[in-house]
Amino acid sequence: MDQNQLNDYIPIVGLSVVHDLQVIAEKLNGKTIINVNSTAVGGGVAEILTRMIPLLNQLGVNAKWDVIKGNERFFNITKNFHNALHGVKVDFSQDDFDFFVHVNRENMKIMNFDADIFLIHDPQPVVLIEMKKVLGKHWAWRCHIDFTNPQMDLMEFLNQFIEQYEYAVFSAPAFSRKLSIPQALIAPSIDPFSDKNKELPKEQINSIVEGYGIDLSRPIVTQISRFDYLKDPVGVVKVYKLVKPYIDCQLVLAGGGATDDPEGMKVLEDVREAAGNDPDIHILFLPPSSDVEINALQRASTVILQKSLKEGFGLTVAEALWKEKPVIAGAVGGIPLQIKHQYSGILSYSIEGTAYYLKQLLHEPEYSRELGINGKQHIKENFLITRHIRDYMLLFLSLMNKEDIIYL
Ligand code: UDP
C-alpha cells in the first residue's frame, strides 16, 4: 500500500492543519513511541495504526507498533472480556484472570521496550503497565471499546492495571469511567488516501462488485463488519427480509475475521442460516487485505447499514460517510458522534426502525444524497487522520511535560 506524503493532505484539510502537525511534531523529535495492541490485521485498531505509524514517522516522530502474542485460550478469554466490557454477561474464573496476566507477563519477557512513551491499546495488553515499575517512562492506556455498560467484576479486575497508567484515553464522552487517573477523549479517524477510502475509477468498482455476483442495476444494501454478534448481522438479514417484499434490493454482508477474535466462524454460520438460500443475499467472507474490495463495495452501495448493538466508534460508518453514502446505524457507542439523525445519516434503535428508514432511503434518492453530502463534510471536519495524529501528539507532549502548557 502506498503511503501518502503529508503535503497530499493539504488540499483536503488545509495548509494550517498540516503546518500545526509539523510544529507539534518538532517538540517530539527524537522521542520513541511504541503502540501495542493484540492484532496486526482485522478491526479498527489495526486499521488506524497501519496508516498512522508511517505518517508519524514522516513527521519525525519515531512511532512503532508491536503486537502481543497469545494462544487460543488467551484470545478466547480476551474475546469474553471484550463482550463483557460491552455489557454481555460472562462468568470469569480466577483461572481466566491468572492466565490472562500470565500471557501478558510472558510477552514482557520478549518485547522490546526501548521507548519514551507507551500507548497500550485495549484490555488485551493492559498488564504491560507492570513494566513501568522497571522502566519508568510514560504510559497511556487507549481504550477503543464501548464502555457505556461494562461488567463490573471484570472492570474491578482491570482497574488495578488501568489505574497504574498516567492517562486513560476513550473514544467518546459516554465511555468515561470513574477512575483515579486523568482521562482524555480522542476520537478515531479514517485516512482518505488509504486503499479503503481513496477514489476508485467507476470501471474498477463495477468489475469488483460484479465479480461477487452482485447486480449493479438493482439497489445494494451493505454492511461491512467482522462477523461479530455485537455488529448484529442476523438483525441485518431480518431488516432486509422486512424490506424485500416492497423493494427489490440486494443485501451484502461482507467481512472477515481478526486474529484476536475467535468467535467469527460461529457468527458466520448463524448469518448463513438466517439468510437461507436467497440469491439476493451475498455473504462475503473476505481475506485480510481486501481494502480495495471493501472500498468498491461501499462505493457501489445504495445504502450502508451499521446495525451495531455496541460500538467503540465504528470506522465503517466514517468510511461510508466519506464516500457520501447514506448510512443507517445503531444509535450506540461512538456512532452518534458521527451521525446527527436525519442530517448526516440515520440513527436507528431496532430492526423495525432500521427497515422503516431503509425503505425511505431507497425510495428517496435525493434525501439520501443530502445525508451523504452532509455526512462527508462532518467526517472531513472531525474524523480524518490529521486531527487524530494531532490529538495523539498533544497527548504525548502532555505526558512528557505534565507541568507545561503547550502553545501552538
Ligand atoms: N474491515 C476490514 N475487513 C473486514 C471487515 C472490516 O478491513 O472484513 C475494516 C473496516 O473497513 C474498518 C475496520 O475493519 O476499517 C473495522 O473497524 P470498526 O471500528 O468499524 O469495527 P471493529 O472491527 O474495530 O469493532
Residues whose N, C-alpha, C, O or C-beta is under 5 A from the ligand:
A	BS01	UDP	G43 G44 V45 E47 I224 S225 R226 A254 G255 G256 L286 F313 G314 L315 T316
